[in-house]
Amino acid sequence: MNIPFVDLHAQYLSIKPQIDRAIATVIAESAFIRGRFVSDFEREFAAAVGASRCVSCANGTDSLYILMRGLGIKPGDEVITSAHSWISSSETISQAGGRVVFCDTDDRTYTIDPKRIEALITPRTVGIIPVHLYGQPADMDPILEIARRRGLWVIEDCAQAHMAQYKGRVVGTMGTAASFSFYPGKNLGAMGDAGCIVTNDNKLADWCELFARHGGKGDHRIEGVNSRLDGLQAAILSAKLPHLAAWTDARRRVAAKYDELLRGVPQVRAPIVAQDRTHVYHLYVVACESRDALQAQLAAAGVSTMLNYPKALPFYPAYAHLGHRPADFPNAFANQGRILSIPLFPEMTSEQQSATVDSIRAFYRRG
Ligand SMILES: *Cc1c(COP(=O)(O)O)cnc(C)c1O
């Protein structure tokens, strides 16, 4: 049995009439750029998250960059972010003129470790970008407390955690502003690139909208960029949004079954969810022994897996100039060698799950 890592086509087939209708309507109206499909989705997504504003943009990397520009980042300003994430979380800091300051992650949740933030703050620090990695919220209260006390902004990177909750609060509503990605494989995914900014700060939202649309149409008050969600993607996202809750429940069910199946495999540690949080399982990431050999064996058995991410960010060539050593980020460094993302998607069958775990068991039995 070949087990894919995700199955986007299965999701399309499950709501084919709605998607096809959405696409046909946009084409019939030639509403490709801006227009009602984009503004409808912005309104719907803001309401779903529970924030007053959603500013759509071309992807979930632009949204981080645009937000930092909107928050007035200046050359040399320092921004603290997680040492283990997708590179969008850090590359946008440099793009916006800032300096990246990496913070180690928590050993159990893989999210930024709030206990290590304070020591990284200098007079140049302006903000913190916690990442709700794999679908689990970062430990927001201590982060928000530090930010309040030190006068820093907080951008939540919610690209992997649509609708996850921290102490009953939905991600994207706790910080100064938040960034979402609708990359096809994300929990709410378009059929191309898409992203957005979410915030309750109307002035910030207005500035980001202006900046993302060439500084204002017909009245260029500032120089901006071109970062738009297109009408087709907006209509597709509006068709998918009503299904997000059910898909998230399905992800949780698949995860709960994995948790159960893996209980008998001592070499594999299932994801640990902190008491005060809900996990929406964008990825199901286990920590395991002999990771590389296990991954090769699973590939041979037809089970697709991924490494998210094979290295913590400070150890990629792009950050070699920072001169970091493994001891600077002990948890992120240890995790990069043992994490493995195994297949999880809402449409996954229990046969696919059992076959995946059987292959894992077979690997360790063989020793
Ligand atoms: C996917 C992702 C992004 C950005 O997404 P794009 O839409 O692909 O630009 C940012 N941060 C994290 C943590 C992500 O996983």
The ligand as an SDF file (V2000), in Angstrom:
LIG
                    3D

 15 15  0  0  0  0  0  0  0  0999 V2000
    3.9800   27.9330    5.3450 C   0  0  0  0  0  0  0  0  0  0  0  0
    4.6200   28.8110    6.3330 C   0  0  0  0  0  0  0  0  0  0  0  0
    4.8300   30.1880    6.1260 C   0  0  0  0  0  0  0  0  0  0  0  0
    4.6120   30.9310    4.8510 C   0  0  0  0  0  0  0  0  0  0  0  0
    3.8840   30.4070    3.9360 O   0  0  0  0  0  0  0  0  0  0  0  0
    3.8280   30.7210    2.3620 P   0  0  0  0  0  0  0  0  0  0  0  0
    2.3800   30.9780    2.1560 O   0  0  0  0  0  0  0  0  0  0  0  0
    4.2990   29.4700    1.7200 O   0  0  0  0  0  0  0  0  0  0  0  0
    4.6690   31.9010    2.0560 O   0  0  0  0  0  0  0  0  0  0  0  0
    5.3200   30.9580    7.1740 C   0  0  0  0  0  0  0  0  0  0  0  0
    5.6230   30.4120    8.3470 N   0  0  0  0  0  0  0  0  0  0  0  0
    5.4630   29.0910    8.5840 C   0  0  0  0  0  0  0  0  0  0  0  0
    5.8000   28.5620    9.9350 C   0  0  0  0  0  0  0  0  0  0  0  0
    4.9730   28.2510    7.5890 C   0  0  0  0  0  0  0  0  0  0  0  0
    4.8240   26.9540    7.8440 O   0  0  0  0  0  0  0  0  0  0  0  0
  1  2  1  0
  2  3  1  0
  2 14  2  0
  3  4  1  0
  3 10  2  0
  4  5  1  0
  5  6  1  0
  6  7  2  0
  6  8  1  0
  6  9  1  0
 10 11  1  0
 11 12  2  0
 12 13  1  0
 12 14  1  0
 14 15  1  0
M  END
$$$$
